Amino acid sequence: RMAGRVVGSYVNLLDRRGHYLYLGGYEPEERSLGLGMVVVGSAIRAGIEAGRAFVDFGRGGEEYKYWYGAVDTHVDSYIVGHAGTRSSLVLTSGRAWSAARRRAGAAAHARRAS
């Protein structure tokens, strides 16, 4: 809150093992406050204090995750379908999407390494 109004929020999920950063939103005009960095840092601290073994940033190679020391981890995905047209389209687009993600991830990894 700032001046009595909500300027950001974040939803985190917990289980016995980990702290999962899920979904955040912030007022764009307040970006200079660094709300995202503060909230993510606080969430990491809360996970450590609660004895969680890891913090999961979720999918995606956004640069801010690496600022906190995140490392890339393979996560399996499964699509279940049937022989119908709709399932065939989903499976085909899923394969194309996965290939594009792998290429983008490799490019991002190369940029970080340089």
Residue pairs with C-beta under 8 A, 6 or more apart in sequence:
1 7
2 30
2 33
7 26
7 27
7 30
7 33
7 35
8 24
8 25
8 26
8 27
8 30
8 35
8 36
8 39
9 24
9 25
10 21
10 22
10 23
10 24
10 25
10 39
10 40
10 43
11 22
11 23
11 24
12 19
12 20
12 21
12 22
12 43
12 46
13 19
13 20
13 22
14 20
14 47
14 50
14 52
17 52
17 53
17 54
18 47
18 52
18 53
18 54
18 55
18 56
19 43
19 44
19 46
19 47
19 50
19 52
19 54
19 55
19 56
20 55
20 56
20 58
21 40
21 43
21 55
21 56
21 57
21 58
22 58
24 36
24 39
24 40
26 35
26 36
36 64
37 64
37 67
40 64
40 68
41 68
43 55
44 55
44 68
47 54
47 55
57 65
57 68
57 70
59 75
61 72
61 104
61 105
61 108
61 109
66 112
72 105
72 109
77 94
77 98
79 90
79 91
79 94
81 87
81 88
81 90
81 91
